[in-house]
Every structure is written in structure tokens, then in C-alpha cells.
Amino acid sequence: MQTAFYLLRLFLALILGSLFARVTKKISLKKVTRVALDLVLYMLLFFMGVNSSKIPDIGKRIVSMGGEALVATLFVIAGCIFSSYLLSLLIRNRVNRVERVRQRISLERLKTPFIMIGLVACGLLGGIFTPLFNWFDDSYITLILYGLLFLVGMEMVQNEINLLPLLKSPLMLLLPLSTLFGTYLGALFIPLVTPYSLRESMALVSGFGWYSLSGVMISSLGNPHLGTVSFLSNLFRETFSFILIPLLATLSQVSFSAVSIGGATSMDVTLPLLKRSLGDSVVPLAIGHGVVMTLLAPLLIPLWFG
């Protein structure tokens, strides 16, 4: 019951943000929303680091946490590539092949992940080595999270994201389902090489690349250790996507795996690289896939804590 109320509050924040954007002049507030969203996101990541500093023996455990996150990421990516390949076999004769364009990997695209890691690291070090954040309580993360989802709801309306046309194509549903299956298929192997239970492993990967949400949400649910690993794992997923998308675009017949491995990021962060690597025809599919995975993340993460 507590999980249900938590989910209800999260989606209420998302809906209220959407309604607020429709009532106000969305064009004039679009830049303000973008800036506010970045600020709230940076605040969340910093305080997630502060919250993680309260984990006993965090200094000794951070290396092992990074290793666990890397292992989880590799399993998830392998699972998504496998499930996408099965999907391509299933509908091989029913879809048009997308144009493939070779694209160099730019280090500029890795700047944002490095900034995010830096913010969490600053919060972690500040919590460990200074008394400045002794006042901080982990319940504050949940409050900031509500603000983040409110702004996400505003941004979806301001960017005129309409889900109804995206539902007309079966592939718009099949590819997110394939990504969901591949992600959880990979998660099945995580307990074999880490100390996490199956439910913890499922929660760990349920951010689908939305690392800022997954880490904060899991931390707010009472497990800052798993929240930190989830943040790192989903961040690694985005980073690996920048490296693998151009490669997969040259190897896959319809390149579903190039979209799938990015998870929720296919509608924004990895979209330019997908467009350059696969051509304009992949853009609607990538956006639809990213939107569905983004909506699933805040729903599925708490359910594994039920």
C-alpha cells in the first residue's frame, strides 16, 4: 500500500506539471523550465552523493560498487542486443530498413556523464569529510524528486510530445517491450556475480538509462547503497550507448539494438547520434521508445520494493 501511495504522488507531480504547462504560456516558460530542470537535477545528484556518504564504510565500498554497476550494465546491454535481434527476426519482412550512416564517436558527448559523476562525487566527499551536511535527511531527496517530475511533466507538454500518434505503429510498442525484456533478462544474471537479490537486481536496472531518477528514487526508498549502484549502472548504460550505437548501426539489419540499448535516453541524449548513425527514419521510433521507457521507470522501480 505504501508503494502505491508513493507511485500515486510521483505521477500526480508529473500530471500537475503537465497541467500547469498547458494553462500557462508554454513558449515563454520553455527556457525557464529547461534551466530549472537542470538545476533541480544537479541538486538531486549532489544530495544523492551526500546521502550515499552515510553508508557505513562507504570509502572502502565505492570501488566494489563501481564494479557491480559495470557488471550489471554489461548484462543489461547484452540482454537488450539479444532481445532486439529476436524482434528483428520476428518482423524482418514487415518493416523498412533504416538508412545507415557511419558516424565518429565524439568525446563531447561524454561531457554530460562526467559532469553528473562529478556532482555525485562532490556530494559524497562533502558528506564524508565535512560536517556541513549533518542537517541533511534522506526524506529531502523525495521532495526534490517531486519537483523534478513536476518539471518533467511541464517539459513534455512544452516539447509537444504526443503519445497517441506513436501508438499507431506496432513497432512503437514492440520495441519498448523488447527493451524491457532484454533489460530484465540481463538482470537475471546479476545475482550470480553480485550480492544482490533478484528483486534488488530488477530495481537496479529499472531506470532504463535514466540514472538521475533511478539512483535518487531507490535511495529515497531506503537503500542508498543500491541507489548509488543503480545510478552508476544506468549512467554506464548511457555512456556505453554513445560508443556502441555507431557500431551496432553498421551491423544490424534494422538496428533495433542501437535504439534499445539507450533505453530512456533514445528520445533525447542519444537521439542525435541515432539520427546521424541510422538516418532520419529512426527518429519517430527512437522518440516513441524513449518516451515509453521514461514513463515506465518511475512506475517499475518502486514495485520491486513492494
C-alpha positions in Angstrom: 0.0 0.0 0.0 2.9 2.4 0.8 4.4 1.7 -2.6 1.0 2.5 -4.3 0.8 5.9 -2.5 4.4 6.6 -3.4 3.7 5.9 -7.1 0.5 8.0 -6.9 2.4 11.0 -5.6 5.1 10.7 -8.2 2.6 10.6 -11.1 0.5 13.3 -9.5 3.6 15.5 -9.6 4.1 14.6 -13.3 0.4 15.3 -14.2 0.4 18.6 -12.3 3.4 19.7 -14.2 1.7 18.8 -17.5 -1.5 20.7 -16.5 0.5 23.7 -15.3 2.3 23.9 -18.7 -1.0 23.8 -20.6 -2.5 26.5 -18.5 0.5 28.9 -18.7 2.1 30.3 -21.8 4.3 27.3 -22.6 6.5 29.0 -25.1 7.6 31.8 -22.8 8.3 29.3 -19.9 10.1 26.7 -22.0 13.6 28.1 -21.4 12.8 28.7 -17.7 11.7 25.1 -17.4 14.8 23.8 -19.0 17.1 25.8 -16.7 15.0 24.8 -13.6 15.1 21.2 -14.6 18.9 21.2 -14.9 19.2 23.0 -11.5 16.9 20.5 -9.8 18.6 17.6 -11.4 22.1 18.8 -10.3 20.7 19.4 -6.8 19.3 15.8 -6.7 22.6 14.3 -7.9 24.7 16.3 -5.4 22.4 15.4 -2.4 22.3 11.8 -3.6 26.1 11.8 -3.1 25.6 13.4 0.4 23.0 10.7 1.2 25.4 7.9 0.0 28.1 9.3 2.3 26.0 7.9 5.2 26.6 4.3 4.0 28.8 2.6 6.6 32.4 2.2 5.3 31.5 4.0 2.0 35.1 4.8 1.3 36.0 1.1 1.2 32.9 0.0 -0.7 32.9 2.6 -3.5 35.3 0.6 -5.7 33.2 -2.6 -5.4 30.0 -0.6 -6.1 31.5 0.6 -9.3 32.5 -2.9 -10.3 29.0 -4.2 -9.5 27.4 -1.4 -11.6 29.7 -2.2 -14.5 28.8 -5.9 -14.4 25.1 -5.0 -14.3 25.4 -2.7 -17.3 27.2 -5.3 -19.4 24.5 -7.9 -18.6 21.7 -5.4 -19.5 23.3 -4.3 -22.8 23.8 -8.0 -23.8 20.2 -8.7 -22.9 18.9 -5.8 -25.0 21.0 -6.7 -28.0 19.7 -10.3 -27.8 16.1 -9.3 -27.4 16.4 -6.7 -30.2 17.8 -9.4 -32.5 14.8 -11.7 -31.8 12.5 -8.8 -32.5 14.2 -8.1 -35.8 13.8 -11.8 -36.8 10.1 -11.6 -35.8 9.2 -8.6 -38.0 12.1 -8.7 -40.5 9.8 -8.7 -43.5 7.3 -6.2 -42.2 9.5 -3.1 -41.7 11.6 -1.0 -43.9 15.3 -1.0 -43.3 16.7 2.3 -41.9 19.5 4.2 -43.6 22.8 3.6 -42.0 25.4 6.3 -41.8 28.9 6.0 -40.3 29.5 8.4 -37.5 32.5 9.1 -35.4 32.2 9.0 -31.7 32.7 12.4 -30.2 34.2 12.9 -26.7 32.0 16.0 -26.4 29.0 13.7 -26.0 30.6 12.2 -22.9 30.9 15.5 -21.1 27.5 15.4 -19.5 28.0 11.9 -17.9 31.3 13.2 -16.5 29.6 16.2 -15.0 27.0 14.0 -13.4 29.6 11.8 -11.8 31.4 14.9 -10.6 28.3 16.2 -8.8 27.7 12.9 -7.0 31.4 12.7 -6.1 31.3 16.2 -4.7 28.3 15.4 -2.6 29.9 12.2 -1.4 33.2 13.8 -0.4 31.4 16.7 1.2 29.3 14.3 3.3 32.3 12.2 4.3 34.9 14.9 5.1 32.9 17.9 6.3 30.1 18.4 8.9 28.3 20.9 6.5 25.6 18.4 5.6 24.8 16.9 9.0 21.4 18.6 8.8 20.5 16.6 5.7 17.8 14.0 5.9 17.1 11.5 3.1 13.4 12.5 3.1 14.5 15.7 1.4 15.5 13.7 -1.7 11.9 12.6 -2.1 10.7 16.2 -2.0 13.2 17.3 -4.6 12.2 14.3 -6.7 8.6 15.5 -6.8 9.9 18.8 -8.1 11.9 17.1 -10.8 8.9 15.1 -12.1 6.7 18.3 -12.0 9.2 19.9 -14.3 9.5 16.8 -16.5 5.7 17.0 -16.9 6.0 20.6 -17.9 8.7 19.9 -20.4 6.8 17.1 -22.1 3.9 19.4 -22.8 6.2 22.3 -23.9 8.1 20.0 -26.3 4.6 18.9 -27.7 5.2 15.2 -27.1 2.0 13.5 -28.2 1.8 9.8 -27.4 -1.3 9.0 -29.4 0.2 9.0 -32.9 3.1 7.0 -31.7 0.8 4.1 -30.7 -0.4 3.6 -34.3 2.6 1.5 -35.3 3.0 -1.9 -33.6 6.8 -1.3 -33.5 6.2 1.6 -31.2 5.0 -0.9 -28.6 7.1 -3.9 -29.6 10.5 -2.2 -29.3 9.9 -0.9 -25.7 8.7 -4.4 -24.8 11.8 -5.8 -26.3 13.9 -3.4 -24.3 12.0 -4.2 -21.1 12.5 -7.9 -21.7 16.2 -7.6 -22.6 16.9 -5.4 -19.6 15.3 -7.8 -17.1 16.8 -10.8 -18.9 20.2 -9.3 -18.2 19.2 -8.6 -14.6 18.6 -12.3 -14.1 22.3 -12.9 -14.2 23.3 -10.1 -11.8 22.7 -12.1 -8.6 25.0 -14.8 -9.9 28.1 -12.5 -9.6 26.9 -9.8 -7.0 25.5 -9.9 -3.5 22.1 -8.5 -4.7 18.9 -10.4 -4.6 16.8 -10.8 -7.8 14.4 -8.1 -6.7 17.2 -5.7 -5.9 18.8 -6.5 -9.3 15.5 -5.8 -11.1 15.1 -2.5 -9.3 18.8 -1.6 -10.0 18.2 -1.8 -13.8 14.7 -0.4 -13.9 15.9 3.1 -14.6 16.5 2.1 -18.3 19.3 4.6 -18.6 17.5 7.4 -16.6 20.3 7.4 -14.0 19.3 10.6 -12.2 15.9 9.2 -11.4 16.8 5.6 -10.6 19.6 6.5 -8.1 17.5 9.1 -6.3 14.3 7.0 -6.2 16.0 3.9 -4.9 17.8 6.0 -2.3 14.6 7.6 -1.2 13.0 4.1 -0.8 15.6 3.4 1.9 18.6 1.8 0.1 21.2 4.4 -0.7 23.8 1.8 -1.4 21.7 0.2 -4.1 20.7 3.7 -5.3 24.4 4.6 -5.9 25.0 1.3 -7.8 21.8 1.9 -9.8 22.9 5.5 -10.6 26.3 4.3 -11.8 24.9 1.4 -13.8 22.3 3.5 -15.6 25.0 6.1 -16.2 27.3 3.5 -17.7 24.4 2.4 -19.9 24.2 5.8 -21.4 27.9 6.1 -21.8 28.3 2.7 -23.5 25.4 3.7 -25.8 27.5 6.5 -27.3 30.2 4.0 -28.0 28.1 1.2 -29.3 25.4 2.9 -31.3 27.6 3.7 -34.4 28.9 0.1 -34.2 25.5 -1.5 -34.0 24.2 0.7 -36.7 26.6 -0.9 -39.2 26.0 -4.5 -38.0 22.2 -4.8 -37.5 19.8 -5.1 -40.4 17.2 -2.8 -38.9 19.3 -1.6 -36.0 16.7 -2.1 -33.2 19.5 -2.8 -30.8 21.1 0.6 -31.3 17.9 2.2 -30.1 17.2 -0.4 -27.4 20.5 -0.1 -25.5 20.0 3.6 -24.9 16.7 2.9 -23.1 15.0 6.1 -22.0 17.8 8.2 -23.5 16.8 7.4 -27.1 14.3 10.3 -27.0 16.9 13.0 -26.0 20.5 12.4 -25.1 21.3 9.7 -27.6 18.8 10.8 -30.3 21.3 13.0 -32.3 23.7 10.1 -32.5 20.9 7.7 -33.5 19.8 10.1 -36.2 23.3 10.5 -37.6 24.0 6.8 -37.4 20.7 5.5 -38.7 19.2 8.3 -40.7 16.0 10.4 -40.2 13.7 7.4 -40.5 14.7 6.2 -37.0 13.7 9.5 -35.2 10.0 8.8 -34.6 10.8 5.3 -33.4 13.6 6.5 -31.1 11.4 9.2 -29.6 8.5 6.8 -29.0 10.7 4.2 -27.5 12.3 6.8 -25.1 9.0 8.2 -24.0 7.6 4.8 -23.1 10.8 3.8 -21.2 10.8 7.1 -19.4 7.2 6.6 -18.3 7.9 3.0 -17.2 10.9 3.8 -15.0 9.1 5.7 -12.1 6.4 3.0 -12.2 8.6 -0.1 -12.1 11.4 0.9 -9.7 9.1 1.1 -6.6 7.2 -2.0 -7.5 10.3 -4.2 -6.8 10.4 -2.8 -3.3 6.6 -3.7 -2.8 
